[in-house]
Amino acid sequence: MDVTEVMTYHALQRSRTRCIPTTAIEAALTYGRSRRTRGAEIFTLGWRERRYWAERGVDLSGFEGVQVVCTPAGRVLTVYRNRKPAAWRDRVQRRPA
């Protein structure tokens, strides 16, 4: 799978400036946890995914913290690293005052 075919120009630029290789993006799309929020699908490679796939012979140690934001159609919008697991949880919506 050549992930650069489904990446937007913005995602290509961000992956280059943030030093995130396309292999990390492919790994996040293949092995990462998926969640939907605000009309996007976010694939996350955290320590749990790294440990789970390490038991099955897949080394994801260099890709921990990579997050890939995709459109519902499957195009990659942006990529970034986030090593704070608390930020991955969906926030409870605040009630209006």
DSSP file (Angstrom, degrees, kcal/mol; ACC not computed):
  #  RESIDUE AA STRUCTURE BP1 BP2  ACC     N-H-->O    O-->H-N    N-H-->O    O-->H-N    TCO  KAPPA ALPHA  PHI   PSI    X-CA   Y-CA   Z-CA
    1    1 A M              0   0    0      0, 0.0     2,-0.9     0, 0.0     3,-0.1   0.000 360.0 360.0 360.0 122.8    0.0    0.0    0.0
    2    2 A D    >   -     0   0    0      1,-0.2     3,-1.3     2,-0.0     4,-0.3  -0.830 360.0-170.7 -95.4 103.1    1.5    3.3   -1.0
    3    3 A V  G >  S+     0   0    0     -2,-0.9     3,-1.2     1,-0.3     4,-0.4   0.723  75.4  74.2 -69.7 -22.0    0.0    5.7    1.5
    4    4 A T  G 3  S+     0   0    0      1,-0.3     3,-0.4     2,-0.2    -1,-0.3   0.731  86.6  65.2 -66.2 -19.4    1.3    8.8   -0.3
    5    5 A E  G <  S+     0   0    0     -3,-1.3    -1,-0.3     1,-0.2    -2,-0.2   0.784 107.8  38.9 -71.3 -26.5   -1.5    8.3   -2.9
    6    6 A V  S <  S+     0   0    0     -3,-1.2    70,-2.5    -4,-0.3     2,-0.3   0.361  96.0 102.7-104.7   4.6   -4.2    9.0   -0.2
    7    7 A M  B     -a   76   0A   0     -4,-0.4    70,-0.2    -3,-0.4     2,-0.1  -0.693  67.1-130.8 -91.1 140.4   -2.4   11.8    1.6
    8    8 A T     >  -     0   0    0     68,-2.2     4,-2.2    -2,-0.3     5,-0.2  -0.350  29.7-105.9 -75.8 166.1   -3.3   15.4    1.1
    9    9 A Y  H  > S+     0   0    0      1,-0.2     4,-2.4     2,-0.2     5,-0.2   0.889 122.9  54.8 -59.9 -39.3   -0.6   18.0    0.4
   10   10 A H  H  > S+     0   0    0      1,-0.2     4,-2.6     2,-0.2    -1,-0.2   0.920 107.6  48.6 -60.2 -45.6   -1.0   19.2    4.0
   11   11 A A  H  > S+     0   0    0     65,-0.4     4,-2.5     2,-0.2    -1,-0.2   0.885 110.4  51.3 -64.8 -39.2   -0.4   15.7    5.4
   12   12 A L  H  X S+     0   0    0     -4,-2.2     4,-1.8     2,-0.2    -1,-0.2   0.928 112.4  46.4 -62.8 -44.5    2.7   15.3    3.2
   13   13 A Q  H  X S+     0   0    0     -4,-2.4     4,-2.6     1,-0.2     5,-0.2   0.928 113.8  47.8 -63.3 -45.4    4.1   18.6    4.4
   14   14 A R  H  X S+     0   0    0     -4,-2.6     4,-2.1     1,-0.2    -2,-0.2   0.892 109.6  52.3 -65.3 -39.6    3.3   17.9    8.1
   15   15 A S  H  <>S+     0   0    0     -4,-2.5     5,-2.7    -5,-0.2    -1,-0.2   0.880 112.4  46.5 -65.5 -35.4    4.8   14.4    8.0
   16   16 A R  H ><5S+     0   0    0     -4,-1.8     3,-1.0     3,-0.2    -2,-0.2   0.934 114.9  44.4 -70.9 -45.9    8.0   15.8    6.5
   17   17 A T  H 3<5S+     0   0    0     -4,-2.6    -2,-0.2     1,-0.2    -1,-0.2   0.796 117.2  45.9 -71.2 -26.5    8.4   18.7    9.0
   18   18 A R  T 3<5S-     0   0    0     -4,-2.1    -1,-0.2    -5,-0.2    -2,-0.2   0.346 109.6-122.7 -96.4   5.2    7.5   16.5   11.9
   19   19 A C  T < 5 +     0   0    0     -3,-1.0    -3,-0.2     1,-0.2    -4,-0.1   0.888  58.1 150.2  55.8  45.4    9.9   13.7   10.8
   20   20 A I      < -     0   0    0     -5,-2.7    -1,-0.2    -6,-0.2    -2,-0.1  -0.934  38.6-140.5-107.3 111.6    7.2   11.0   10.6
   21   21 A P    >>  -     0   0    0      0, 0.0     4,-1.4     0, 0.0     3,-0.8  -0.253  19.5-115.1 -71.4 159.5    8.0    8.5    7.9
   22   22 A T  H 3> S+     0   0    0      1,-0.2     4,-2.6     2,-0.2     5,-0.2   0.785 115.8  63.7 -64.5 -25.8    5.4    7.0    5.7
   23   23 A T  H 3> S+     0   0    0      1,-0.2     4,-2.1     2,-0.2    -1,-0.2   0.865 101.6  50.4 -65.1 -33.9    6.1    3.6    7.2
   24   24 A A  H <> S+     0   0    0     -3,-0.8     4,-2.2     2,-0.2    -2,-0.2   0.877 110.7  49.0 -69.2 -37.4    4.8    5.0   10.6
   25   25 A I  H  X S+     0   0    0     -4,-1.4     4,-2.2     2,-0.2    -2,-0.2   0.919 111.9  48.1 -67.5 -43.2    1.7    6.3    8.8
   26   26 A E  H  X S+     0   0    0     -4,-2.6     4,-2.0     1,-0.2    -2,-0.2   0.897 111.5  51.2 -62.4 -40.3    1.1    2.9    7.2
   27   27 A A  H  X>S+     0   0    0     -4,-2.1     4,-3.4     2,-0.2     5,-0.6   0.896 109.4  49.9 -64.4 -40.4    1.6    1.2   10.6
   28   28 A A  H  X5S+     0   0    0     -4,-2.2     4,-1.4     1,-0.2    -1,-0.2   0.906 112.5  47.1 -65.2 -40.5   -0.9    3.5   12.3
   29   29 A L  H  <5S+     0   0    0     -4,-2.2    -1,-0.2     2,-0.2    -2,-0.2   0.840 121.9  36.6 -68.9 -32.2   -3.5    2.8    9.6
   30   30 A T  H  <5S+     0   0    0     -4,-2.0    -2,-0.2    -5,-0.2    -3,-0.2   0.913 134.9  16.3 -86.0 -47.1   -2.9   -1.0    9.7
   31   31 A Y  H  <5S+     0   0    0     -4,-3.4    -3,-0.2    -5,-0.2    -2,-0.2   0.517  98.9 106.5-109.1  -7.9   -2.2   -1.7   13.4
   32   32 A G  S  <<S-     0   0    0     -4,-1.4     2,-0.3    -5,-0.6    13,-0.2  -0.247  73.6-103.1 -78.4 161.6   -3.5    1.4   15.2
   33   33 A R  E     -B   44   0A   0     11,-2.8    11,-2.6     1,-0.0     2,-0.4  -0.618  38.0-143.2 -78.7 139.6   -6.6    1.9   17.3
   34   34 A S  E     +B   43   0A   0     -2,-0.3     2,-0.3     9,-0.2     9,-0.2  -0.867  24.5 166.7-111.7 138.7   -9.4    3.8   15.5
   35   35 A R  E     -B   42   0A   0      7,-1.8     7,-3.2    -2,-0.4     2,-0.5  -0.990  25.5-135.4-145.1 152.3  -11.9    6.3   16.9
   36   36 A R  E     +B   41   0A   0     -2,-0.3     2,-0.3     5,-0.2     5,-0.2  -0.906  31.1 157.5-111.0 134.0  -14.3    8.7   15.3
   37   37 A T  E >   -B   40   0A   0      3,-2.4     3,-1.9    -2,-0.5    -2,-0.1  -0.961  62.8  -4.5-155.4 137.2  -14.6   12.3   16.5
   38   38 A R  T 3  S-     0   0    0     -2,-0.3     3,-0.1     1,-0.3    -1,-0.0   0.830 128.0 -51.9  49.3  42.2  -15.9   15.5   14.9
   39   39 A G  T 3  S+     0   0    0      1,-0.2     2,-0.3    32,-0.1    -1,-0.3   0.556 119.6  97.2  78.8   8.1  -16.4   13.9   11.5
   40   40 A A  E <   -B   37   0A   0     -3,-1.9    -3,-2.4    31,-0.1     2,-0.5  -0.877  67.0-131.8-125.8 159.5  -12.9   12.4   11.2
   41   41 A E  E     -BC  36  70A   0     29,-2.4    29,-3.0    -2,-0.3     2,-0.5  -0.960  22.5-160.3-111.2 126.8  -11.4    9.0   11.9
   42   42 A I  E     -BC  35  69A   0     -7,-3.2    -7,-1.8    -2,-0.5     2,-0.5  -0.927   4.0-158.5-114.1 125.5   -8.2    9.1   14.0
   43   43 A F  E     -BC  34  68A   0     25,-2.7    25,-2.5    -2,-0.5     2,-0.4  -0.896  15.6-169.1-103.1 128.7   -5.8    6.1   14.0
   44   44 A T  E     -BC  33  67A   0    -11,-2.6   -11,-2.8    -2,-0.5     2,-0.7  -0.957  19.4-159.1-125.5 134.4   -3.5    6.0   17.1
   45   45 A L        +     0   0    0     21,-2.1    20,-3.7    -2,-0.4    21,-0.4  -0.916  32.1 162.0-108.8 102.4   -0.5    3.9   17.9
   46   46 A G     >  -     0   0    0     -2,-0.7     4,-2.1    18,-0.2     5,-0.1  -0.390  56.3 -85.4-108.0-172.0   -0.1    3.9   21.7
   47   47 A W  H  > S+     0   0    0      1,-0.2     4,-2.5     2,-0.2     5,-0.2   0.824 125.0  56.8 -68.0 -30.6    1.8    1.7   24.1
   48   48 A R  H  > S+     0   0    0      2,-0.2     4,-2.6     1,-0.2    -1,-0.2   0.924 109.2  44.8 -66.8 -42.7   -1.0   -0.8   24.3
   49   49 A E  H  > S+     0   0    0      2,-0.2     4,-2.6     1,-0.2     5,-0.3   0.902 112.8  52.1 -66.4 -40.5   -1.0   -1.4   20.5
   50   50 A R  H  X S+     0   0    0     -4,-2.1     4,-1.7     1,-0.2    10,-0.3   0.931 113.4  43.6 -60.1 -45.8    2.8   -1.6   20.6
   51   51 A R  H  X S+     0   0    0     -4,-2.5     4,-1.5     2,-0.2    -2,-0.2   0.912 113.5  51.3 -67.2 -42.9    2.7   -4.2   23.3
   52   52 A Y  H  < S+     0   0    0     -4,-2.6     4,-0.5     1,-0.2     3,-0.2   0.933 115.3  40.8 -59.6 -48.4   -0.1   -6.2   21.7
   53   53 A W  H  <>S+     0   0    0     -4,-2.6     5,-2.9     1,-0.2     3,-0.5   0.756 106.8  63.2 -77.1 -23.2    1.6   -6.4   18.3
   54   54 A A  H ><5S+     0   0    0     -4,-1.7     3,-1.4    -5,-0.3    -1,-0.2   0.876  99.4  55.4 -65.4 -36.1    5.0   -7.1   19.8
   55   55 A E  T 3<5S+     0   0    0     -4,-1.5    -1,-0.2     1,-0.3    -2,-0.2   0.727 109.1  48.5 -65.8 -20.5    3.6  -10.3   21.2
   56   56 A R  T 3 5S-     0   0    0     -3,-0.5    -1,-0.3    -4,-0.5    -2,-0.2   0.248 126.7 -98.0-104.7  10.1    2.6  -11.2   17.7
   57   57 A G  T < 5S+     0   0    0     -3,-1.4     2,-0.5     1,-0.2    -3,-0.2   0.591  82.3 126.3  90.3  12.1    6.0  -10.4   16.2
   58   58 A V      < -     0   0    0     -5,-2.9     2,-0.8    -8,-0.1    -1,-0.2  -0.915  49.6-146.3-107.0 123.4    5.4   -6.9   14.8
   59   59 A D        +     0   0    0     -2,-0.5     3,-0.1     1,-0.1    -8,-0.1  -0.791  34.3 153.6 -93.4 111.1    7.8   -4.2   16.0
   60   60 A L    >   +     0   0    0     -2,-0.8     3,-1.6   -10,-0.3     4,-0.3   0.080  31.8 120.5-117.0  19.8    6.2   -0.8   16.4
   61   61 A S  G >  S+     0   0    0      1,-0.3     3,-0.7     2,-0.2    -1,-0.1   0.816  74.4  48.9 -61.4 -34.0    8.5    0.6   19.0
   62   62 A G  G 3  S+     0   0    0      1,-0.2    -1,-0.3    -3,-0.1    -2,-0.1   0.548 107.6  56.6 -81.8  -5.6    9.6    3.6   16.9
   63   63 A F  G X   +     0   0    0     -3,-1.6     3,-1.8   -17,-0.1    -1,-0.2   0.311  70.0 135.1-109.3   7.6    6.1    4.6   16.0
   64   64 A E  T <  S+     0   0    0     -3,-0.7   -18,-0.2    -4,-0.3     3,-0.1  -0.356  72.0  22.5 -63.4 132.7    4.6    5.0   19.5
   65   65 A G  T 3  S+     0   0    0    -20,-3.7    17,-2.7     1,-0.3     2,-0.3   0.364  84.6 141.0  95.2  -3.6    2.5    8.2   19.8
   66   66 A V  E <   - D   0  81A   0     -3,-1.8   -21,-2.1   -21,-0.4     2,-0.4  -0.553  29.1-170.9 -75.5 133.1    1.8    8.6   16.0
   67   67 A Q  E     -CD  44  80A   0     13,-3.1    13,-2.2    -2,-0.3     2,-0.5  -0.990   7.2-163.8-127.0 136.0   -1.7    9.7   15.2
   68   68 A V  E     -CD  43  79A   0    -25,-2.5   -25,-2.7    -2,-0.4     2,-0.5  -0.978   6.9-154.1-122.2 123.1   -3.2    9.9   11.7
   69   69 A V  E     -CD  42  78A   0      9,-2.7     8,-3.1    -2,-0.5     9,-1.2  -0.864  19.8-178.0-101.1 124.8   -6.3   11.9   11.0
   70   70 A C  E     -CD  41  76A   0    -29,-3.0   -29,-2.4    -2,-0.5     6,-0.2  -0.851  25.6-119.2-122.4 155.6   -8.4   10.7    8.1
   71   71 A T    >   -     0   0    0      4,-2.5     3,-1.6    -2,-0.3   -31,-0.1  -0.419  39.4-103.5 -79.1 164.8  -11.6   11.8    6.3
   72   72 A P  T 3  S+     0   0    0      0, 0.0    -1,-0.1     0, 0.0   -32,-0.1   0.778 124.0  59.1 -60.0 -24.4  -14.6    9.5    6.2
   73   73 A A  T 3  S-     0   0    0      2,-0.1    -3,-0.0     1,-0.0     0, 0.0   0.592 123.6-104.2 -80.8 -10.7  -13.6    8.8    2.5
   74   74 A G  S <  S+     0   0    0     -3,-1.6     2,-0.3     1,-0.3   -68,-0.0   0.493  72.4 138.6 104.5   4.2  -10.2    7.6    3.6
   75   75 A R        -     0   0    0      1,-0.1    -4,-2.5   -68,-0.1     2,-0.6  -0.625  55.8-119.7 -82.8 142.2   -7.9   10.4    2.7
   76   76 A V  E     -aD   7  70A   0    -70,-2.5   -68,-2.2    -2,-0.3   -65,-0.4  -0.717  30.2-179.6 -83.3 119.6   -5.2   11.3    5.2
   77   77 A L  E     -     0   0A   0     -8,-3.1     2,-0.3    -2,-0.6    -7,-0.2   0.909  60.7 -21.5 -85.4 -47.9   -5.6   14.9    6.4
   78   78 A T  E     - D   0  69A   0     -9,-1.2    -9,-2.7   -67,-0.1     2,-0.3  -0.978  51.9-147.0-158.2 163.5   -2.7   15.3    8.9
   79   79 A V  E     + D   0  68A   0     -2,-0.3     2,-0.3   -11,-0.2   -11,-0.2  -0.984  23.6 156.1-136.4 147.6   -0.3   13.4   11.0
   80   80 A Y  E     - D   0  67A   0    -13,-2.2   -13,-3.1    -2,-0.3     2,-0.4  -0.976  36.7-111.5-160.0 167.4    1.3   14.2   14.4
   81   81 A R  E     + D   0  66A   0     -2,-0.3     2,-0.3   -15,-0.2   -15,-0.2  -0.892  28.8 174.0-106.9 139.5    2.9   12.6   17.5
   82   82 A N        +     0   0    0    -17,-2.7    -2,-0.0    -2,-0.4     6,-0.0  -0.887  10.6 179.7-144.9 110.7    1.2   12.8   20.8
   83   83 A R        +     0   0    0     -2,-0.3   -17,-0.1   -37,-0.0    -1,-0.1   0.341  57.2  97.6 -95.7   6.6    2.7   11.0   23.7
   84   84 A K    >   -     0   0    0      1,-0.2     3,-1.3   -19,-0.1     4,-0.4  -0.832  54.7-167.1 -97.6 104.7    0.1   12.0   26.3
   85   85 A P  G >> S+     0   0    0      0, 0.0     3,-1.4     0, 0.0     4,-0.6   0.797  83.1  65.5 -62.5 -28.4   -2.4    9.2   26.6
   86   86 A A  G >4 S+     0   0    0      1,-0.3     3,-0.7     2,-0.2    -2,-0.0   0.812  95.5  58.9 -64.0 -27.7   -4.9   11.3   28.5
   87   87 A A  G <4 S+     0   0    0     -3,-1.3    -1,-0.3     1,-0.2     4,-0.1   0.669  95.1  65.2 -74.4 -16.1   -5.3   13.5   25.4
   88   88 A W  G <4 S+     0   0    0     -3,-1.4    -1,-0.2    -4,-0.4    -2,-0.2   0.719  81.5  94.8 -79.4 -21.0   -6.5   10.5   23.4
   89   89 A R  S << S-     0   0    0     -3,-0.7     2,-0.3    -4,-0.6    -3,-0.0  -0.420  86.8-108.1 -72.4 145.4   -9.6   10.0   25.4
   90   90 A D        -     0   0    0     -2,-0.1     2,-0.2     1,-0.1    -1,-0.1  -0.556  37.5-125.2 -71.6 133.0  -12.8   11.5   24.1
   91   91 A R        -     0   0    0     -2,-0.3     2,-0.3    -4,-0.1    -1,-0.1  -0.495  19.1-111.5 -80.4 147.6  -13.8   14.5   26.2
   92   92 A V        -     0   0    0     -2,-0.2     2,-0.1     1,-0.1    -1,-0.1  -0.631  40.2-109.9 -75.9 133.4  -17.2   14.7   27.8
   93   93 A Q        -     0   0    0     -2,-0.3     2,-0.2     1,-0.1    -1,-0.1  -0.412  31.9-119.5 -66.7 136.9  -19.1   17.5   26.3
   94   94 A R        -     0   0    0     -2,-0.1    -1,-0.1     1,-0.1     3,-0.0  -0.485  24.9-117.9 -74.9 146.0  -19.6   20.5   28.5
   95   95 A R        -     0   0    0     -2,-0.2    -1,-0.1     1,-0.1     2,-0.0  -0.602  34.0-103.2 -81.1 145.1  -23.2   21.5   29.4
   96   96 A P              0   0    0      0, 0.0    -1,-0.1     0, 0.0     0, 0.0  -0.374 360.0 360.0 -66.3 148.0  -24.3   24.9   28.3
   97   97 A A              0   0    0     -3,-0.0    -2,-0.0    -2,-0.0    -3,-0.0   0.469 360.0 360.0 -75.3 360.0  -24.4   27.5   31.0
